[in-house]
């Protein structure tokens, strides 16, 4: 099995400069299309027209794995016997037509040496609900492989729920590949590869060398009520996914090797579309909480994102590239200190050029505690009724921004952040109304045709 090429390159910059490299270029048509007129709800946000289709298992026949019959250790020991016999029991249940397979209590140590870079775990087949009994744990054995799946899904209509999957990051041996790399960032808790109609529910997934779950070229995948933490690369990676829903999860303490985000949407050359990230709790993630590098029609709604005490962000809570399409609404974001980008709760990266689409980015009703937002070298943003508490809102080389009924407050810590930093514009067109700086209504003279630059920006603020 090949290791997936998987990198996220971010340029580091301060507000006066743009990124020098956009890895998602490729659109060469310079013609600008009219902004797409989307169907909006009463709050002025695009109406979501997709739902991930859940697995449909029409007839439930249940089998609880008989540990004595199959001679399966459940004492975190004898990895070869546990792997072979547990897989044999699952294979038999599938061939006999059982659609619900229950793993009894215990700690199951699994792992199989497949090739030079891949270490195999357990496979679950199509039309199966795989249920962990209370206190059942599936653990991967210590290994030196670049890539592994503790649990790999093989087929469509699969449910995995109610258990714990544990990696081996603390005992992993980081051997050197032929190219000199020792990243070993492809060790995954649950691999959703080329699957349709998948539900991952009420799982604890932690301590893997890569991602809690990798979604690769899959459709209709739902994550709900999971606790995903202390993985080296990501909480969840979407590398080609359509109709993906991630709701009511706690994703935290992602750290170890870049990008280190809670959720990363990044599938260059693949389709990432119709993605909902809603009602999740993110905290203590070293890279950031959500990054969208390639996704279209991505809804980021009603999440709580906290940097957390004694934690540092590399890039920031929410990051997108200007070729993506995002609806970011009603999130509460709290930063303690700055990242490489300063204290920006949301930043849109860009090196300019055609976006590849004509849709608007919506940023509505977010509360940004001790942080602000910045978009540049792009076009079409609708920013309304947000609270940017203690930092600024900025647009640079930007066309067609709508800025309505936002609040920016002064920073008690950084008393030099006043008017020029509170609402900051360079070469920007659009419309502004009803925006406040503290208790004062600010007249922001944006024009829909003539680019506006603040004098203090020209003066070097």
N, C-alpha and C positions, 0 to 999 in steps of 0.2 A: 504494500500500500504506500502510495506516495505521500510525502509530507506536503501539506498545503502551503503554497506561498502566501504569506500573510503578514503584511507590514502596514503600519500607519505612520506616515511621515508628517510631522507638524513642524512648521517653521516657527521660530521664536521671534517675537517682535513686540515693540511698544506701539502705541496708537498711531504714531506719525508715519509708519511704514507698512507696506503690505507684504504678504508672503511672496517669496521669489520663485516658488515652485508649486504647481498644482498637479498632483499625480492623476487627477481625474479629468484632464483635458481630453480632447479627441473630437469635439464638435467644432467644425471650422466654418459653418455658415454664419456670416456676420449679420444677417438680416434680423431685425428685431420684430417679433410678432406682438400683436396687441395682448395686453394682460388678459388671461383667461377669466371669464366671468363665471365663478363657481356658484352653486346653490348654497346659500348661507342660512344658518339657523337664526333664532331671535337674538342671539348674542353676537352675531356677525361672524361666526366661524363656519368653515365649510362643513356641510353635513356629511358625516361618515357613512359611506355606502357599502362597506364591506364588513363581514364577520368571518372569523376563522371557523371552518366547519369542524365540529367535534367528531371523534371516532364514532362510528355506528356499528355496534356489535349486537346483532338482532336477537341472538339466542345465547343465554348464559348457561354454560356447563362448567362446574367448578371442580378444581383438583388442588388439594393441598399436598405439596411435595412430601413424600414419606422418606424421611432422612435415613431410617434404619434400612428400609428396602433398597434404597439406592446407595447406601453406605457413603453418606455425605457428611463430612465433619462440619460442625458449626461452632468451632472453638478458636477461630482465627489461626488455623494451623493446616499443614499438609496441603499446600497450594495446588499441587498436581492432581491429587485425588479429588479435592473439592471442585476444581474447575471441570475436570472430565465428567465427574458423576453428576454435578449440578446441571451441566449442559445436557447430559444424556437424559435427565429427568424432564427438563424443559422441552427437549426435542420429542420425547415420547408423548408428553401431554399434548403438544401441538399436533402430532400425527394422529392421535386418538380423537382429535376434535374438541378438546377442552378449550374454552375461550376465556376462562378466568383461572390463573395459576397463582397460588398463594405460597410465598416463601415463609417458612416457620421462623420463630425466634432464633436468634443466634448471630454470630459474626462469621461471615463466609469470606475467606481469603482466596482470591482468584488471580489468575494470570497465566498467559501462555506465550512462549517465545515463538513469534510468527516469522519475523525476518530481522534484518539488521537494524531497522528503525521502528518497527511496530511490535507492540506487546498487546496481545488480545485478552479480552475479558469474557463476559457472558453475552450471548445474543438472544434477543426476544423477537418473535416472529409476528407476522401479520395477524389481524383479527384476534388480538390477545390483550387481556387486561392483566398486567403483572402487578401483584399486590404484595407489599411487605407487611408481615405481621408486626405487631408492636415490638420495638427493640431489635428488629432484624437489620443487620448492617452488611453491605456488600463492599469489601475493601480490595483494592488492587495491591498486589505484592510489590515490594521494592524491586526496582528494575533500572536499567540504564538506557532505555529506549527514548527516542525523540517523540514518539507518538504512541498513545494508547487510548482505548475506550474501556472504562470499567463496565459500562453497559452500552451495547450497540443495538439499535433498532433495525430490524431487517424486514421491511414490508410496510404495508399501510394499515390504518385502523388499529393503533396501538395506544394503550393507556399504561402509564407507570405511576404508581402512587404509594404514599404512606410509609416511606422508608428512608434509609440513610445510605448515601454513597460516599466513600472516603478514599481519597487519594493518598499518595506517599511522598509528597514534596519534601518532607524532612529527612527521608531516608533514600531519596533518589540519587543515583550516580550520574553526574552530568559529563558523559564521555564526549570527546571531540569528534565531530563529523569530518568528512574529507575536505569540506570547505572551511574548516577551522572553527565553526560555530559550536557553541555549547548551550544555546538558548533552551533547547528541549521544551518548547512552549506549545506542544500539541498533545499533551496528556489531558484527556477529557473525561468528565464524569458520565455524561450521557451523550452519545453521538446520534444525532438525527440527520442521517445522510440519505438523500433521495427518498424521503418518506412523505406520505400524504396522510392527513387526518391523525394527528398525534396529540395526546394530552399528557403533560407532566404535572402532577398535582401532589402537593403536600410532601415534597421531598426535601431532604437536607443533603446538600451537595457541597463538599468542601475538600480543601487540601490537595487538589490536583495540580499538576505542573503546568497546565494550560488553562482551559475554560471549564466552568461548571457544566455548560452544555454548548456544543457546537451544532448550529443549524446550517446544513450545507445543501443547497439546491432542493429545498423541501417546500411543500405547500400546506397551509392549514395546520399550523402548530400552535398550541396553547400552553403557556406556563402559568399556573395559578397556585398561590399559597405556598410557594417554596422558600426555603432559607438557603441562600447560596453565598458562600463566604470563604475567605482565606485561600483563594485560588491565585495562581501566579500571574496569569495573563488577563482573563476576563471573567465576569460572571456568566454572561451569555453572549456568544458571537453569532451574528447572522451573516452568512457568507452565501448569499443566494437564497432568498426566502420571500414567499408571497402569502399574504394573509397570515401574519404572525401576531399573536396577542400575548402580551406579558402583563399580567395584572395581579395585584395584591401579593407581591413577593417582597422579601427583604433581601437586598443584595449589598454586601458590605465586606470591608477589609480585603479588597482585591489588591494584590501587591506582589512584586517580584520581578516581572519582565514586561516591557511595554507591549501594548498601550496601557494596560491596567485600568480599564473602565468597567463599570457595572454592566453596561450593554454597549456593544460595538456593532454597528451596521456597516459592513465593509466588504462588498463583493465585486471588485472591479471585473468587468466583463460578464457579470451575472446580473440577474434581475432581483432587486430588493424593492418590494412594493407592497403597499397596503399593510402597514405595521402599526399596531396600537401598543403604547407603553403607558399604563394607567394605574393609578393608586398603588404605586410601589414606594418602598422606603429604602433609599440609598444612603449609605454613610461610610466614611473611612475608606474610600476608594482612591488609590494613589494617583491614577491618571486623571480620573474624572468619573462622572456618573453615566452620562449618555453621550456617545459620539455617533453622528450620522455622516458617513463619508460618501455613501452611494444610494441611499434610500429615497424613494419617491412616495408621496402620500403617507408621511409618517406623523402620527398623532402622539404627542407627548403631553399627557393630561393628568392633573391632580396628583402629581407625585410629590413626595418630600425628599429633598436632597440636602444632606448635611455634610460639610467637610469633616466635622468632628474634631474635638480637642486632640492635640498632639498628632495631627494628621496634615499632610501636605498634598496639594493637587499639583500635577505636572501641567495640565492644560486647563482644567476648570470643570465645573459641574456639567454644563451643556455645551457641546461643540457641534457645529455642522459645517459642511462645505457648500459653496453657493450653487453647485449643480444639483443639490438635493431639494426636496420640497417638504416643509415642516409646518405643523400646527402645534404651537407650544402655548398651553393655556392652563391657568389655575394651579401652577406649581408653586411650591414654597421652597426657596433655595437659600441656604445659609452658609456663608463663607466665614472662616476665622482669619485666615491670612491670604495673601495673594498667591497666584500661580505664576508661571512664566509670562502670562498675559495680564498680570495685575489681578485686581479683584473683579473679574468679569464672570457673572453667573451664566451668561450666554454670550458666546462669540461665534460669528460666522466667518470662517476662513475663505479666502479667495485670492487668485492671482489674476482675476478679470477674465474677459472673454465671454463668449456665449454661455448662458446657463444650460442650454440644451432643453429648456422648457419655458413656458410663459406663465407659470403659476406664482402666486404671492406667498411669501412667508408670513404667517400670522403669529404674533406674540401678544397674548391677551391675558390680563388679570393675574399675572404672576406677582408674587411677593419675593423680592430679592433683598435679603437681609445682608447688609455690609457688602453689597456687590451691585454691579450694573450690567450693561450689555453694549456690544459693539458689532457693527456690520460694515463691510467695506468692499469696494470693487465689485459691486453687484447691482441688483435692482429689485423693486417690488417687495415692499414690506408693509404690513399693517400692524401697528404697535399701539395698543389701546389699554387704558385702565390698569396699567402696571404700577407697582410701587418699587422704586429703586432707592433703597434706604441706605444713605451714606456713601453713595458712589455716583456714577454718571451714566448717561445715555449718549452714544456717539455714532455718527455715520460719516464715512469718508468715501469720496468718489462713488456716490450712490444715487441712483435714479428712482424716483417715484416711491418715496416713503410717506406713509400716513401716520401721523403722530398725534394722538388724541387722548385727552383726559388722563395723562400720566402724572405721577408724583415723583419728584426727586428731592431728597433731603440732604442737608449738609452732613459732612463727616465730622463727628466730634473728635476723632483721632487725627484726621488730616485736615486741619483748618484752612489750608491753602486751596482746597478743592471748592472753588466758588463758581461763579457763573460760567466761565469759559469751559470748565470741566464738567459742569452739571448737565448742560445740554450742549453738545459739541458737534459742529458741522464743518465739513470741508468738501466743497464741490458737490453739493447735494441738492436734489430737486424733490419737491413734494408739497405736502400740506400739513399744517400744524394748528391745533386749536385746543384750548382748555387745559394746557399743561402747567403744572405748578412746580415751583422751587420753594420747598417749605410751604409757608402760608401765602406766598406771593404768586399770582398768576403771571406767567411769563409769555410775552409776545415773541414768538419765534417766527421770523419772517421768511419762512420757506416759500418758494415759488414753484409752481408746477412745470415751468419751462426754463427759467433762468437759474443755473446752479448758484447756490449760496455758500459762501465761506465766511465764517465769523472773523472779524477784524483781529481779535485776540489770537486766533490761530495763525493768521498772517504775521502777527507781531511776535509769534513764538511763545504765546501764553506764558 
